[in-house]
Amino acid sequence: AIWAAYVVLVYIVQLAVGIPYDTLGENGTNLFWGAGLSLILGTIFLALTASLLGWWRPALFDRHRSRYRWPIIAPIVMAIALLWNLAFTDWGSYDGAFFAASIALILVGFTEEMATRGLLLVGLRARLGEGWVWFLTSALFALMHLTNILLGAPVAGTVAQLGLAFVGGTVFYILRRTTGTLIWAMVLHGLWDFSTFAVSHGTPSTLAPLGSIINYAAALLALIAVAFVIRGSDERIKV
């Protein structure tokens, strides 16, 4: 219910603002009102929900870290892809308004992680084993991007985005399990979205697309490694 409420809230705010999805990156005004505002309101909603339920600690911290630490290689590779994006961004194309609006995108790290691998995860752990927790949090993280189609995003591109979001969610899940906290996943997620918007703005270097290839490597590593961070986990919440 919390996950659905967050998705509906973001969709209604973005629909009410009326800025087409494919024009978000054109200028700072579009980016703030089309994406930033909904993230700010989503942050308030999720923070209030976690406070009212008293779920901050289980949402942000695991009881035990994964016994296997090497799977953190997948998030590290994703971080390398992030730095690559930033290194080959056309920073000269930025103006103050666009930069300020793009900073607001970092909030997506808090909102989408808290909604899926935070509060949703807490609810699922009260009912299901950790394998299902990984799969459902990653799948619902991917499905929340379907609303982009209703906001003007191309169908084919959005469907491809769902697959990437699922494996991206797996990377963030692995980072939670190997560090024992959701906080680092929030940081990586927020900076990743910032970097993808940054590198697509203006005229990026011809080397910029290599960032996506590096990220594909992170995704492949995550799919191989996720079974190890699930194995032997004891995070089921007793209710």
Accessible surface in RSA format (square Angstrom, percent):
REM  Atomic radii and reference values for relative SASA: ProtOr
REM  Chains: A
REM  Algorithm: Lee & Richards
REM  Probe-radius: 1.40
REM  Slices: 20
REM RES _ NUM      All-atoms   Total-Side   Main-Chain    Non-polar    All polar
REM                ABS   REL    ABS   REL    ABS   REL    ABS   REL    ABS   REL
RES ALA A   1   120.92 111.2  66.95 103.3  53.97 122.8  75.59 106.4  45.33 120.1
RES ILE A   2    34.92  19.9  31.88  23.8   3.04   7.3  33.63  24.2   1.29   3.5
RES TRP A   3    50.53  20.3  49.10  23.8   1.44   3.4  49.10  26.2   1.44   2.3
RES ALA A   4    42.72  39.3  41.17  63.5   1.55   3.5  42.71  60.1   0.01   0.0
RES ALA A   5    43.46  40.0  31.36  48.4  12.09  27.5  39.71  55.9   3.74   9.9
RES TYR A   6     5.68   2.7   5.68   3.2   0.00   0.0   3.71   2.8   1.97   2.4
RES VAL A   7    20.92  13.8  17.74  16.1   3.18   7.7  20.00  17.4   0.91   2.5
RES VAL A   8    78.08  51.4  77.66  70.3   0.42   1.0  78.08  67.8   0.00   0.0
RES LEU A   9    50.78  28.3  47.63  34.1   3.15   7.9  50.58  35.5   0.20   0.5
RES VAL A  10    22.49  14.8  22.49  20.4   0.00   0.0  22.49  19.5   0.00   0.0
RES TYR A  11    48.01  22.4  47.43  27.0   0.58   1.5  30.88  23.2  17.13  21.1
RES ILE A  12    96.84  55.1  96.20  71.7   0.63   1.5  96.24  69.3   0.59   1.6
RES VAL A  13    18.07  11.9  15.44  14.0   2.63   6.3  17.95  15.6   0.12   0.3
RES GLN A  14    30.22  16.9  27.94  20.4   2.27   5.4   5.00  10.6  25.21  19.1
RES LEU A  15    95.99  53.5  85.67  61.3  10.32  25.9  86.83  61.0   9.17  24.7
RES ALA A  16    85.83  78.9  45.26  69.8  40.57  92.3  57.28  80.7  28.55  75.6
RES VAL A  17    48.33  31.8  18.35  16.6  29.98  72.2  25.34  22.0  22.99  62.3
RES GLY A  18    54.23  66.9   0.00   N/A  54.23  66.9  28.76  78.9  25.46  57.0
RES ILE A  19    32.58  18.5  23.65  17.6   8.93  21.5  24.68  17.8   7.90  21.4
RES PRO A  20    68.43  49.9  63.34  57.7   5.09  18.5  68.12  56.2   0.31   1.9
RES TYR A  21    68.78  32.1  62.67  35.7   6.11  15.9  41.21  31.0  27.58  34.0
RES ASP A  22   101.44  71.1  69.02  68.7  32.43  76.7  30.66  72.2  70.78  70.6
RES THR A  23    29.94  21.3  29.93  30.3   0.00   0.0  29.22  39.2   0.72   1.1
RES LEU A  24    13.49   7.5  13.22   9.5   0.27   0.7  13.22   9.3   0.27   0.7
RES GLY A  25    30.95  38.2   0.00   N/A  30.95  38.2  18.99  52.1  11.96  26.8
RES GLU A  26   112.19  64.4  84.84  64.2  27.35  65.1  37.35  72.2  74.84  61.1
RES ASN A  27    61.89  42.7  59.14  57.2   2.75   6.6  30.59  73.6  31.30  30.3
RES GLY A  28     5.31   6.5   0.00   N/A   5.31   6.5   1.80   4.9   3.51   7.9
RES THR A  29    87.38  62.1  79.95  81.1   7.42  17.7  49.20  66.1  38.17  57.7
RES ASN A  30    26.52  18.3  26.52  25.6   0.00   0.0   0.00   0.0  26.52  25.6
RES LEU A  31     0.12   0.1   0.00   0.0   0.12   0.3   0.00   0.0   0.12   0.3
RES PHE A  32    64.58  32.3  64.58  40.0   0.00   0.0  64.58  39.2   0.00   0.0
RES TRP A  33   118.47  47.5 118.01  57.1   0.46   1.1  96.76  51.6  21.71  35.2
RES GLY A  34     3.67   4.5   0.00   N/A   3.67   4.5   1.41   3.9   2.25   5.0
RES ALA A  35     9.33   8.6   9.32  14.4   0.01   0.0   9.33  13.1   0.00   0.0
RES GLY A  36     0.19   0.2   0.00   N/A   0.19   0.2   0.19   0.5   0.00   0.0
RES LEU A  37    42.32  23.6  42.32  30.3   0.00   0.0  42.32  29.7   0.00   0.0
RES SER A  38     0.17   0.1   0.15   0.2   0.01   0.0   0.17   0.4   0.00   0.0
RES LEU A  39    12.01   6.7  12.01   8.6   0.00   0.0  12.01   8.4   0.00   0.0
RES ILE A  40    61.47  35.0  60.97  45.4   0.50   1.2  61.35  44.2   0.12   0.3
RES LEU A  41    67.57  37.6  64.81  46.4   2.76   6.9  64.94  45.6   2.63   7.1
RES GLY A  42     0.00   0.0   0.00   N/A   0.00   0.0   0.00   0.0   0.00   0.0
RES THR A  43    31.68  22.5  31.68  32.1   0.00   0.0  31.68  42.6   0.00   0.0
RES ILE A  44    91.70  52.2  88.41  65.9   3.30   7.9  91.62  66.0   0.08   0.2
RES PHE A  45    59.28  29.7  55.28  34.2   4.00  10.4  59.01  35.8   0.28   0.8
RES LEU A  46     0.00   0.0   0.00   0.0   0.00   0.0   0.00   0.0   0.00   0.0
RES ALA A  47    29.70  27.3  29.25  45.1   0.45   1.0  29.58  41.7   0.12   0.3
RES LEU A  48   106.53  59.3 106.26  76.0   0.27   0.7 106.53  74.8   0.00   0.0
RES THR A  49    19.11  13.6  17.28  17.5   1.83   4.4  12.72  17.1   6.39   9.7
RES ALA A  50     0.00   0.0   0.00   0.0   0.00   0.0   0.00   0.0   0.00   0.0
RES SER A  51    65.63  55.5  43.52  58.1  22.11  50.9  29.86  63.6  35.78  50.1
RES LEU A  52   155.38  86.5 121.70  87.1  33.68  84.7 124.93  87.7  30.45  81.9
RES LEU A  53    83.71  46.6  60.71  43.4  23.00  57.8  64.48  45.3  19.23  51.8
RES GLY A  54    56.56  69.8   0.00   N/A  56.56  69.8  31.79  87.2  24.77  55.5
RES TRP A  55    69.42  27.9  69.42  33.6   0.00   0.0  49.37  26.3  20.05  32.5
RES TRP A  56    85.69  34.4  85.50  41.4   0.19   0.5  79.89  42.6   5.80   9.4
RES ARG A  57   173.16  72.7 168.01  85.6   5.15  12.3  66.77  91.3 106.38  64.5
RES PRO A  58    44.55  32.5  38.20  34.8   6.34  23.1  43.12  35.6   1.42   8.8
RES ALA A  59     0.00   0.0   0.00   0.0   0.00   0.0   0.00   0.0   0.00   0.0
RES LEU A  60    25.46  14.2  25.46  18.2   0.00   0.0  25.46  17.9   0.00   0.0
RES PHE A  61    75.19  37.6  68.29  42.3   6.90  18.0  68.29  41.4   6.90  19.8
RES ASP A  62    16.23  11.4   0.00   0.0  16.23  38.4   0.89   2.1  15.34  15.3
RES ARG A  63   126.67  53.2  94.37  48.1  32.29  76.9  72.32  98.8  54.34  32.9
RES HIS A  64   105.90  57.9 100.12  69.6   5.78  14.8  71.11  73.3  34.79  40.5
RES ARG A  65   118.97  50.0 100.21  51.1  18.77  44.7  30.62  41.8  88.36  53.5
RES SER A  66     2.58   2.2   0.63   0.8   1.96   4.5   1.96   4.2   0.63   0.9
RES ARG A  67   162.76  68.3 127.75  65.1  35.01  83.3  48.88  66.8 113.88  69.0
RES TYR A  68    64.42  30.1  62.10  35.3   2.32   6.0  39.66  29.8  24.77  30.5
RES ARG A  69   112.59  47.3 107.96  55.0   4.63  11.0  49.17  67.2  63.42  38.4
RES TRP A  70   110.61  44.4  99.23  48.0  11.39  26.7  97.99  52.2  12.62  20.5
RES PRO A  71     0.33   0.2   0.00   0.0   0.33   1.2   0.33   0.3   0.00   0.0
RES ILE A  72    53.03  30.2  53.03  39.5   0.00   0.0  53.03  38.2   0.00   0.0
RES ILE A  73    82.81  47.1  82.74  61.6   0.06   0.2  82.81  59.6   0.00   0.0
RES ALA A  74     0.78   0.7   0.26   0.4   0.53   1.2   0.26   0.4   0.53   1.4
RES PRO A  75     4.03   2.9   2.85   2.6   1.18   4.3   3.27   2.7   0.76   4.7
RES ILE A  76    89.54  51.0  87.62  65.3   1.92   4.6  89.51  64.5   0.03   0.1
RES VAL A  77    25.07  16.5  25.07  22.7   0.00   0.0  25.07  21.8   0.00   0.0
RES MET A  78     4.42   2.3   4.42   2.9   0.00   0.0   4.39   3.7   0.03   0.0
RES ALA A  79    33.88  31.2  33.88  52.3   0.00   0.0  33.88  47.7   0.00   0.0
RES ILE A  80    85.91  48.9  85.12  63.4   0.79   1.9  85.20  61.4   0.71   1.9
RES ALA A  81     0.00   0.0   0.00   0.0   0.00   0.0   0.00   0.0   0.00   0.0
RES LEU A  82     8.79   4.9   8.79   6.3   0.00   0.0   8.79   6.2   0.00   0.0
RES LEU A  83   113.32  63.1 109.60  78.4   3.73   9.4 109.90  77.2   3.42   9.2
RES TRP A  84    69.73  28.0  65.85  31.9   3.88   9.1  69.07  36.8   0.66   1.1
RES ASN A  85     6.60   4.6   6.60   6.4   0.00   0.0   0.00   0.0   6.60   6.4
RES LEU A  86    41.76  23.3  39.30  28.1   2.46   6.2  39.41  27.7   2.35   6.3
RES ALA A  87    72.95  67.1  36.04  55.6  36.91  84.0  48.03  67.6  24.92  66.0
RES PHE A  88    50.06  25.0  46.00  28.5   4.06  10.6  49.27  29.9   0.79   2.3
RES THR A  89    11.81   8.4   0.00   0.0  11.81  28.2   0.18   0.2  11.63  17.6
RES ASP A  90    41.07  28.8  33.72  33.6   7.34  17.4   9.76  23.0  31.31  31.2
RES TRP A  91   104.73  42.0  92.95  45.0  11.78  27.7  83.52  44.5  21.21  34.4
RES GLY A  92    75.61  93.2   0.00   N/A  75.61  93.2  41.35 113.5  34.25  76.7
RES SER A  93    42.77  36.1  13.27  17.7  29.50  68.0  25.57  54.4  17.21  24.1
RES TYR A  94    33.00  15.4  10.25   5.8  22.75  59.2  10.31   7.8  22.68  28.0
RES ASP A  95    85.26  59.7  75.96  75.6   9.30  22.0  44.07 103.7  41.19  41.1
RES GLY A  96    60.00  74.0   0.00   N/A  60.00  74.0  42.54 116.7  17.46  39.1
RES ALA A  97    66.27  60.9  50.15  77.4  16.12  36.7  58.04  81.7   8.23  21.8
RES PHE A  98     2.88   1.4   2.88   1.8   0.00   0.0   2.88   1.7   0.00   0.0
RES PHE A  99    90.50  45.3  90.50  56.1   0.00   0.0  90.50  54.9   0.00   0.0
RES ALA A 100    63.96  58.8  50.58  78.0  13.39  30.5  54.60  76.9   9.36  24.8
RES ALA A 101     5.52   5.1   2.29   3.5   3.23   7.3   4.81   6.8   0.71   1.9
RES SER A 102     0.10   0.1   0.10   0.1   0.00   0.0   0.10   0.2   0.00   0.0
RES ILE A 103    73.45  41.8  71.75  53.5   1.70   4.1  71.75  51.7   1.70   4.6
RES ALA A 104    16.53  15.2   9.85  15.2   6.67  15.2  16.25  22.9   0.27   0.7
RES LEU A 105     8.51   4.7   8.51   6.1   0.00   0.0   8.51   6.0   0.00   0.0
RES ILE A 106    60.00  34.1  56.77  42.3   3.24   7.8  56.77  40.9   3.24   8.8
RES LEU A 107    58.61  32.6  56.96  40.8   1.65   4.1  58.38  41.0   0.23   0.6
RES VAL A 108    10.05   6.6  10.05   9.1   0.00   0.0  10.05   8.7   0.00   0.0
RES GLY A 109     0.24   0.3   0.00   N/A   0.24   0.3   0.24   0.7   0.00   0.0
RES PHE A 110    41.52  20.8  39.56  24.5   1.96   5.1  39.56  24.0   1.96   5.6
RES THR A 111     0.00   0.0   0.00   0.0   0.00   0.0   0.00   0.0   0.00   0.0
RES GLU A 112    22.88  13.1  22.88  17.3   0.00   0.0   0.00   0.0  22.88  18.7
RES GLU A 113     0.00   0.0   0.00   0.0   0.00   0.0   0.00   0.0   0.00   0.0
RES MET A 114     0.00   0.0   0.00   0.0   0.00   0.0   0.00   0.0   0.00   0.0
RES ALA A 115     0.09   0.1   0.00   0.0   0.09   0.2   0.00   0.0   0.09   0.2
RES THR A 116     0.00   0.0   0.00   0.0   0.00   0.0   0.00   0.0   0.00   0.0
RES ARG A 117     0.00   0.0   0.00   0.0   0.00   0.0   0.00   0.0   0.00   0.0
RES GLY A 118     0.00   0.0   0.00   N/A   0.00   0.0   0.00   0.0   0.00   0.0
RES LEU A 119     1.58   0.9   0.00   0.0   1.58   4.0   0.03   0.0   1.54   4.2
RES LEU A 120    29.22  16.3  23.75  17.0   5.47  13.7  29.12  20.5   0.10   0.3
RES LEU A 121     0.00   0.0   0.00   0.0   0.00   0.0   0.00   0.0   0.00   0.0
RES VAL A 122     7.28   4.8   6.84   6.2   0.44   1.1   6.84   5.9   0.44   1.2
RES GLY A 123    29.44  36.3   0.00   N/A  29.44  36.3  24.55  67.4   4.89  10.9
RES LEU A 124    27.53  15.3  26.85  19.2   0.68   1.7  27.24  19.1   0.29   0.8
RES ARG A 125     5.92   2.5   5.92   3.0   0.00   0.0   0.62   0.9   5.29   3.2
RES ALA A 126    19.84  18.2  13.09  20.2   6.76  15.4  13.09  18.4   6.76  17.9
RES ARG A 127   177.25  74.4 163.27  83.2  13.99  33.3  46.78  63.9 130.48  79.1
RES LEU A 128    58.23  32.4  54.86  39.2   3.37   8.5  56.75  39.9   1.48   4.0
RES GLY A 129    35.55  43.8   0.00   N/A  35.55  43.8  29.47  80.9   6.09  13.6
RES GLU A 130    18.40  10.6   8.95   6.8   9.45  22.5   6.75  13.1  11.64   9.5
RES GLY A 131    30.27  37.3   0.00   N/A  30.27  37.3  23.40  64.2   6.87  15.4
RES TRP A 132   147.24  59.1 145.03  70.2   2.21   5.2 115.62  61.6  31.62  51.3
RES VAL A 133     0.00   0.0   0.00   0.0   0.00   0.0   0.00   0.0   0.00   0.0
RES TRP A 134    43.27  17.4  43.27  20.9   0.00   0.0  43.27  23.1   0.00   0.0
RES PHE A 135    84.44  42.2  84.44  52.3   0.00   0.0  84.44  51.2   0.00   0.0
RES LEU A 136    47.94  26.7  47.94  34.3   0.00   0.0  47.94  33.7   0.00   0.0
RES THR A 137     0.00   0.0   0.00   0.0   0.00   0.0   0.00   0.0   0.00   0.0
RES SER A 138     0.00   0.0   0.00   0.0   0.00   0.0   0.00   0.0   0.00   0.0
RES ALA A 139    19.82  18.2  18.29  28.2   1.53   3.5  19.54  27.5   0.28   0.7
RES LEU A 140    41.19  22.9  41.19  29.5   0.00   0.0  41.19  28.9   0.00   0.0
RES PHE A 141     8.24   4.1   8.24   5.1   0.00   0.0   8.24   5.0   0.00   0.0
RES ALA A 142     6.26   5.8   6.26   9.7   0.00   0.0   6.26   8.8   0.00   0.0
RES LEU A 143    79.96  44.5  74.54  53.3   5.42  13.6  74.54  52.4   5.42  14.6
RES MET A 144    14.05   7.3   6.55   4.3   7.50  17.8   7.36   6.3   6.69   8.9
RES HIS A 145    25.46  13.9  23.52  16.4   1.94   5.0  12.71  13.1  12.75  14.8
RES LEU A 146    72.11  40.2  68.82  49.2   3.29   8.3  68.93  48.4   3.18   8.6
RES THR A 147    29.72  21.1  28.83  29.2   0.89   2.1  19.99  26.8   9.74  14.7
RES ASN A 148    16.88  11.6  16.88  16.3   0.00   0.0   0.07   0.2  16.81  16.2
RES ILE A 149    49.00  27.9  39.41  29.4   9.60  23.1  39.41  28.4   9.60  26.0
RES LEU A 150   116.83  65.1  91.40  65.4  25.44  63.9  95.52  67.1  21.31  57.4
RES LEU A 151    19.19  10.7   9.24   6.6   9.95  25.0  15.21  10.7   3.98  10.7
RES GLY A 152    44.56  55.0   0.00   N/A  44.56  55.0  28.99  79.6  15.57  34.9
RES ALA A 153     8.01   7.4   2.27   3.5   5.73  13.0   2.27   3.2   5.73  15.2
RES PRO A 154    87.73  63.9  76.37  69.6  11.36  41.3  87.73  72.4   0.00   0.0
RES VAL A 155    90.82  59.8  87.60  79.3   3.22   7.7  87.60  76.1   3.22   8.7
RES ALA A 156    83.29  76.6  67.65 104.4  15.65  35.6  74.55 105.0   8.74  23.2
RES GLY A 157    40.42  49.9   0.00   N/A  40.42  49.9  31.37  86.1   9.05  20.3
RES THR A 158     3.70   2.6   1.61   1.6   2.09   5.0   1.30   1.7   2.40   3.6
RES VAL A 159    84.75  55.8  79.84  72.3   4.90  11.8  79.84  69.4   4.90  13.3
RES ALA A 160    62.34  57.3  47.17  72.8  15.17  34.5  58.62  82.6   3.72   9.8
RES GLN A 161    56.76  31.7  55.13  40.3   1.63   3.9  24.00  51.1  32.77  24.9
RES LEU A 162    29.80  16.6  28.75  20.6   1.05   2.6  29.01  20.4   0.79   2.1
RES GLY A 163    43.41  53.5   0.00   N/A  43.41  53.5  39.55 108.5   3.86   8.6
RES LEU A 164    83.70  46.6  77.25  55.3   6.45  16.2  77.55  54.5   6.15  16.6
RES ALA A 165    11.04  10.1   3.18   4.9   7.85  17.9  10.65  15.0   0.39   1.0
RES PHE A 166    40.39  20.2  40.39  25.0   0.00   0.0  40.39  24.5   0.00   0.0
RES VAL A 167    21.09  13.9  21.09  19.1   0.00   0.0  21.09  18.3   0.00   0.0
RES GLY A 168    11.85  14.6   0.00   N/A  11.85  14.6  11.85  32.5   0.00   0.0
RES GLY A 169     0.00   0.0   0.00   N/A   0.00   0.0   0.00   0.0   0.00   0.0
RES THR A 170     0.00   0.0   0.00   0.0   0.00   0.0   0.00   0.0   0.00   0.0
RES VAL A 171     1.67   1.1   1.67   1.5   0.00   0.0   1.67   1.4   0.00   0.0
RES PHE A 172     4.00   2.0   4.00   2.5   0.00   0.0   4.00   2.4   0.00   0.0
RES TYR A 173     0.00   0.0   0.00   0.0   0.00   0.0   0.00   0.0   0.00   0.0
RES ILE A 174     0.00   0.0   0.00   0.0   0.00   0.0   0.00   0.0   0.00   0.0
RES LEU A 175    14.21   7.9  14.21  10.2   0.00   0.0  14.21  10.0   0.00   0.0
RES ARG A 176     0.00   0.0   0.00   0.0   0.00   0.0   0.00   0.0   0.00   0.0
RES ARG A 177     4.18   1.8   4.18   2.1   0.00   0.0   0.00   0.0   4.18   2.5
RES THR A 178     1.07   0.8   0.65   0.7   0.43   1.0   0.65   0.9   0.43   0.6
RES THR A 179    33.71  24.0  17.66  17.9  16.05  38.3  19.02  25.5  14.69  22.2
RES GLY A 180     7.95   9.8   0.00   N/A   7.95   9.8   3.86  10.6   4.08   9.1
RES THR A 181    15.87  11.3  15.87  16.1   0.00   0.0  15.87  21.3   0.00   0.0
RES LEU A 182     0.00   0.0   0.00   0.0   0.00   0.0   0.00   0.0   0.00   0.0
RES ILE A 183    75.13  42.8  75.13  56.0   0.00   0.0  75.13  54.1   0.00   0.0
RES TRP A 184   144.88  58.1 143.58  69.5   1.30   3.0 117.77  62.8  27.11  44.0
RES ALA A 185     0.00   0.0   0.00   0.0   0.00   0.0   0.00   0.0   0.00   0.0
RES MET A 186    21.76  11.3  18.99  12.6   2.77   6.6   8.29   7.0  13.47  17.8
RES VAL A 187    64.48  42.4  59.17  53.6   5.32  12.8  64.46  56.0   0.03   0.1
RES LEU A 188    15.64   8.7  13.78   9.9   1.86   4.7  15.50  10.9   0.14   0.4
RES HIS A 189     3.79   2.1   3.79   2.6   0.00   0.0   0.42   0.4   3.37   3.9
RES GLY A 190     0.00   0.0   0.00   N/A   0.00   0.0   0.00   0.0   0.00   0.0
RES LEU A 191    64.07  35.7  64.00  45.8   0.07   0.2  64.00  44.9   0.07   0.2
RES TRP A 192    34.91  14.0  34.91  16.9   0.00   0.0  17.17   9.2  17.73  28.8
RES ASP A 193    37.25  26.1  37.25  37.1   0.00   0.0   3.97   9.4  33.27  33.2
RES PHE A 194    14.17   7.1  14.09   8.7   0.08   0.2  14.09   8.5   0.08   0.2
RES SER A 195     0.00   0.0   0.00   0.0   0.00   0.0   0.00   0.0   0.00   0.0
RES THR A 196    47.59  33.8  42.20  42.8   5.38  12.8  33.06  44.4  14.53  22.0
RES PHE A 197    53.99  27.0  52.05  32.2   1.94   5.1  53.12  32.2   0.87   2.5
RES ALA A 198     0.10   0.1   0.00   0.0   0.10   0.2   0.00   0.0   0.10   0.3
RES VAL A 199    22.71  14.9  21.59  19.5   1.12   2.7  21.59  18.8   1.12   3.0
RES SER A 200    81.15  68.6  50.53  67.4  30.63  70.6  43.20  92.0  37.95  53.2
RES HIS A 201    28.42  15.5  24.64  17.1   3.78   9.7  18.77  19.3   9.65  11.2
RES GLY A 202    43.39  53.5   0.00   N/A  43.39  53.5  17.29  47.4  26.10  58.5
RES THR A 203   112.95  80.3 100.26 101.6  12.70  30.3  67.98  91.3  44.97  68.0
RES PRO A 204    49.34  36.0  37.52  34.2  11.82  42.9  37.55  31.0  11.79  73.3
RES SER A 205    44.35  37.5  27.01  36.0  17.34  39.9  29.44  62.7  14.91  20.9
RES THR A 206   133.04  94.6 106.64 108.1  26.40  62.9  90.02 120.9  43.02  65.0
RES LEU A 207    83.29  46.4  83.11  59.5   0.19   0.5  83.29  58.5   0.00   0.0
RES ALA A 208     7.70   7.1   4.48   6.9   3.22   7.3   4.67   6.6   3.03   8.0
RES PRO A 209    86.47  63.0  77.02  70.2   9.46  34.4  84.98  70.2   1.49   9.2
RES LEU A 210    71.93  40.1  71.90  51.4   0.03   0.1  71.90  50.5   0.03   0.1
RES GLY A 211     0.04   0.1   0.00   N/A   0.04   0.1   0.04   0.1   0.00   0.0
RES SER A 212    58.14  49.1  54.42  72.6   3.73   8.6  18.96  40.4  39.18  54.9
RES ILE A 213   101.88  58.0 100.40  74.8   1.48   3.6 100.40  72.3   1.48   4.0
RES ILE A 214    39.95  22.7  37.03  27.6   2.91   7.0  39.95  28.8   0.00   0.0
RES ASN A 215    26.74  18.4  26.57  25.7   0.18   0.4   0.31   0.7  26.43  25.6
RES TYR A 216   115.01  53.7 109.73  62.4   5.28  13.7  74.66  56.1  40.35  49.7
RES ALA A 217    46.44  42.7  39.04  60.3   7.40  16.8  45.17  63.6   1.27   3.4
RES ALA A 218     0.16   0.1   0.16   0.2   0.00   0.0   0.16   0.2   0.00   0.0
RES ALA A 219    13.53  12.4  13.14  20.3   0.39   0.9  13.28  18.7   0.26   0.7
RES LEU A 220   112.92  62.9 110.52  79.1   2.40   6.0 112.44  79.0   0.48   1.3
RES LEU A 221    61.68  34.4  61.19  43.8   0.49   1.2  61.19  43.0   0.49   1.3
RES ALA A 222     0.00   0.0   0.00   0.0   0.00   0.0   0.00   0.0   0.00   0.0
RES LEU A 223    83.26  46.4  64.83  46.4  18.42  46.3  65.08  45.7  18.17  48.9
RES ILE A 224   100.84  57.4  88.06  65.6  12.78  30.8  94.28  67.9   6.55  17.8
RES ALA A 225     1.91   1.8   1.91   3.0   0.00   0.0   1.91   2.7   0.00   0.0
RES VAL A 226     8.37   5.5   8.37   7.6   0.00   0.0   8.37   7.3   0.00   0.0
RES ALA A 227    51.61  47.5  46.00  71.0   5.61  12.8  48.96  68.9   2.65   7.0
RES PHE A 228    56.14  28.1  56.14  34.8   0.00   0.0  56.14  34.0   0.00   0.0
RES VAL A 229     0.38   0.2   0.00   0.0   0.38   0.9   0.00   0.0   0.38   1.0
RES ILE A 230    33.85  19.3  31.10  23.2   2.75   6.6  31.10  22.4   2.75   7.5
RES ARG A 231   123.05  51.7 110.85  56.5  12.20  29.0  49.74  68.0  73.31  44.4
RES GLY A 232    50.28  62.0   0.00   N/A  50.28  62.0  23.67  64.9  26.62  59.6
RES SER A 233    32.85  27.8   2.91   3.9  29.94  69.0   4.83  10.3  28.02  39.3
RES ASP A 234    84.08  58.9  78.81  78.4   5.27  12.5  27.20  64.0  56.88  56.7
RES GLU A 235     5.57   3.2   2.28   1.7   3.29   7.8   0.00   0.0   5.57   4.5
RES ARG A 236   109.08  45.8 105.05  53.5   4.03   9.6  33.30  45.5  75.78  45.9
RES ILE A 237    41.12  23.4  38.58  28.7   2.55   6.1  39.09  28.2   2.03   5.5
RES LYS A 238   163.51  79.8 136.28  83.6  27.23  64.8 119.36 107.4  44.15  47.0
RES VAL A 239   142.84  94.0  65.29  59.1  77.55 186.9 103.16  89.6  39.68 107.6
END  Absolute sums over single chains surface
CHAIN  1 A    10834.8       8956.1       1878.7       8162.6       2672.2
END  Absolute sums over all chains
TOTAL         10834.8       8956.1       1878.7       8162.6       2672.2
